[in-house]
Amino acid sequence: MIPTPLPQESPLARHIDPRVNAPGDFATAIPGLTLFRRDQPAPPVVCMIEPSLILVGRGEKRLWVGGEGYSYDPSRFLVTSLDLPANSEVMLASPERPCVGFVLKLDVSMLAEVITKSGLPAKRQPSTGTGAAIGSLSSALEDALDRLLALLDEPEAIPVLAPLILREIHYRLLHTDQGPPLRQMIAVDGQGYRIAKAIDWLKVNYTDALRIDDLAARVQMSAPTFHHHFRQLTGMSPLQYQKWLRLNEARRLMLVERLDVSRAAFAVGYESPSQFSREYGRLFGTAPSRDIALLRGQPFEAEALGTVAN
């Protein structure tokens, strides 16, 4: 009988394993770099992904954006170029062989600077995908990532060497198979850049009433074109994106600042707590009171958060 081969593992895992001795997410001394560990497969959970490079050293994960799944493993990285509402799923993990990896936030300004200094052209072609993509890990990019992770063993060298290696990582990323779409997204006269500006505005003004015509004009696009490209890149309409921001901020307010349901609903721009509760349930799968009680690890009591379960 032929033995079943072990799942693929990246050499990068050797830097991560000693620093993630339990499931969770772990900040590091390197700005923008977070390590993670998962010990078992898990269904999709709601999350916001910033512009990032994400790689697993062992195991497999999948990101869902607008109903489309992006699976990544030690040979394939995930890259996102916008702030994307998404769902993250653990596909392959066990206590014996945990899924480990890292999230490295991308510096969009650095990408633009590297593009300019390298003379890399922005690819002028119609965008057909979302703001997330799967790329093949090149040996040059993997080597730069290995050196960045190795710096965690030299904390005194991080302030001097990390900025240099981070710049190299951005350069190497632009020379992978995902370099052309990244360059297109960042081009200041491109649709992706304008959608990113609209997202920046929404993140600050999510409590305000949203007029699509006004937001489209703000980023110098016609309303139909804006709506089309926004949905294409984020998997949501602008109104759905605003709703996602509101509901997640309300969840934070209830969980961290202990606001009751009605106050949280009004704080994020809702005029009706009952409408808020219905939309919250559609996104998170349960009523806000029950959800917060579960997140706190407490028995559910409808009165605890000032509303009735629905």
Secondary structure, DSSP 8 states (H G I E B T S, - for coil): --------B-TTHHHHGGG--SSEEEE-SSTTEEEEEESS-EEEEEEEE-SEEEEEEESEEEEEETTEEEEEBTTEEEEE-S-EEEEEEEEE--SSS-EEEEEEE--HHHHHHHHHHHT-----S---S-SEEEEE--HHHHHHHHHHHHGGG-GGGHHHHHHHHHHHHHHHHHTSTTHHHHHHHH-TTSHHHHHHHHHHHHHHSTTS---HHHHHHHTT--HHHHHHHHHHHHSS-HHHHHHHHHHHHHHHHHHTS---HHHHHHHTT-S-HHHHHHHHHHHHSS-HHHHHHHHTT----GGGGTS---
